[in-house]
């Protein structure tokens, strides 16, 4: 065969040998950092070979660099939140509360309730506010002079003044109960004389020997009535007689503070969570532990009343150790070579290392061990040593001192100096080590450890600083920590319900003195709601085979052929054993069994799989991919269509590197396998892999059985799922926006696209949406020979405060794409789907008509009342069987619907399509379009335009690279530069139809 587009046996052709779409051999860009010249906007369905994203007439303008077109920059220190933004962090406010003009709501009202499901009853973890009097509440502004050093964080000082003896005596004489938000607002059940009072407080009055520098310790406090809150407004809103306004917001803010005042006096309060000081805890790692607490928040209810939502809360906190011990333990955990080293060896590893600047001059840089200490920034601590055993003052770490002037020694207690004030008023340069020896008469045990600098320019040795109580661990948990967290947090419904009731009793709302003073009564029983059980669908496979899973929510693939097999017979495929992680015989046995299993499910296979073993000596995984492509292509004398990779263990870096090469460099589907599973060659595992492979090759697993007409759609209909994923806290990595778009009339097969979307930006940028959607739309039209007349847009991950932005930006741009392509304006139904809530269903114990054997609700359980909004179109749906723990329903909120879809039809469509998920033999918990969008954004993280070595720690074990912390991969500078687009799934050396197929198949599954 002489055609140059096919590799020749013995002389394999490597499409990546020359630069492909400006990529080097590793799949990372050869362009200068920040350059977008000639870039493709990648991972886009239907992209043509060599096609560039060009400007179109009427196309949206590009947002400023860094994606700061809308919303606020998380790093913007000058941003001032509105009252609704503050209250919304603690209370579930409705979407219209965040509108700038609340006089007219753009959101779809509830059109009615479900009538087709079987009526049932379930308990919800909400407790009704059985009574609240429509009385007046007196709200006061609290101000002090002089103002705190940081006016944005006045909390500690304001609380100290408010709870001072003098202020509390004045409040007691005024009568009534008082609430205080800790910053500037107070509420009372009774008015005070002349509507204000003033007082002078000397914080040092009880410490006459205390000397202060730059402050007398005397403050003036003024408490002045600002408004009268009429709870009648809240009652009228719940009844639907008035719309949302600032009066209703003031009522909700008061209710929130009233219900949390007493619990916060007994427990640790963090936003909506409360943690008893003796809360149950478990170690997650050598520096992190998880505590079990309780979630509590006021909710507006469809029952025209208020509800209090109570749930369990499991949060990771720093362990209570010295900062030095915390740092050492982080060091030990980070690298296996360091696991048994002590303080002296750690101090040696913390010393700076030599590097070079851009001019080639030698300079000192932080070592790998020192870089780990960045995680300690913003950590709060108290100082304790024998002279300050009862010290309560809390400090915050600004940074761990590093300065090139300290040379190769690095900064430590013996060479970091400050100007110490002497008794005669003069100052003298003094080292930190010398200061503690002179002032407190003791020597530091580890003088070579780095020095902490606090936010107030204080200098402290790490060994004397103790981590303060209940500080949340702000970083993403690693896989081992996550597994431990799940083990601690996941409980069966019976235990979850008991924990919730325990939390409710500890919150003590039924006997709360503040609630009683303001005329508020809370029921002590979980609310029982009237729910519906939707009918489950039948599942259809090839050959008119059907099965009915009933309420079990499970089915078996044995003897079933996929509804549609792979579109093209497999004529070139291979299995690559990486690093001799299994024997040739084990690989051959797996290949034979898998081929047979796939054929039994209807797989279209033309040749036997070619097996090769590639040792780690070949090079990194980029080189392994090149070797695999060449050898398999050379064996079959054609481009490979599918390659399996067998790995020795799970490693996210290895997985992402393989996917980056296969997706963006060679444009073919791939499947990663664990050696342990290959060796076992379990039949169920074969079927699971077969479902993934079939979907990647254009097949369809199953669909909801129907008659001659489509059970869901009465006109040409497209289903879109959208999600934006964000990098781990502390990372400068871009956010990724993903779209999944149904391609067939039954919405079983979805194309996927993904692109960068600024830094921590949740709303899709116009340019991002236009880089993804138009090409998929054109591909959809080429299949159906018509444009969609109805579009379902299912959006994941947005809060109520962002609903208006979804309509204003995302819906507008979707319509714009249709207009730019001279297509008729379709009817659009916009649905927000979220699992981030605390509503749970609890069927009656041992009631088989409403619950399974573990006490979870049956699939199809629908709740439209009591936990939902008083007026909006929303509902909770449990469509799955919980594998472990307590089932979490999905909250669906229809915020726009110009198709007037009936609740019965919409809820049946969402529920039944959960049975069509491509790689499962159970219904999934979330509509597949949204599920796929989440998978796409996760998988496309491998397509980031950075070199793989940027993610890896140098000197790792061969074939088993270790990952850097996210903050070390993406520099802080990237926050202020334009996010580079993802690498495209294109290859100019491949036939165009291969590239189109890759971009329109389910490559992400």
Beta strands, then each sheet from edge to edge (+ up, - down):
strand 1: 118-124
strand 2: 126-132
strand 3: 136-145
strand 4: 178-180
strand 5: 185-188
strand 6: 196-202
strand 7: 218-230
strand 8: 268-270
strand 9: 273-275
strand 10: 281-283
strand 11: 288-300
strand 12: 306-318
strand 13: 353-356
strand 14: 362-365
strand 15: 380-383
strand 16: 394-400
strand 17: 417-421
strand 18: 427-431
strand 19: 451-454
strand 20: 459-461
strand 21: 465-467
strand 22: 520-522
strand 23: 527-533
strand 24: 538-540
strand 25: 546-548
strand 26: 573-578
strand 27: 610-614
strand 28: 642-647
strand 29: 669-674
strand 30: 703-704
strand 31: 717-725
strand 32: 736-742
strand 33: 750-756
strand 34: 790-796
strand 35: 827-834
strand 36: 841-842
strand 37: 861-863
strand 38: 873-878
strand 39: 890-897
sheet 1: 33+ 32- 31+ 34+ 35+ 39- 38+ 37- 23+ 1- 36+
sheet 2: 8+ 9- 11+ 12- 2+ 22-
sheet 3: 4+ 5- 3+ 7- 6+
sheet 4: 8+ 9- 11+ 10-
sheet 5: 13+ 14-
sheet 6: 20+ 19- 16+ 15- 21+
sheet 7: 17+ 18-
sheet 8: 25+ 24- 30+
sheet 9: 27+ 26+ 28+ 29+
end
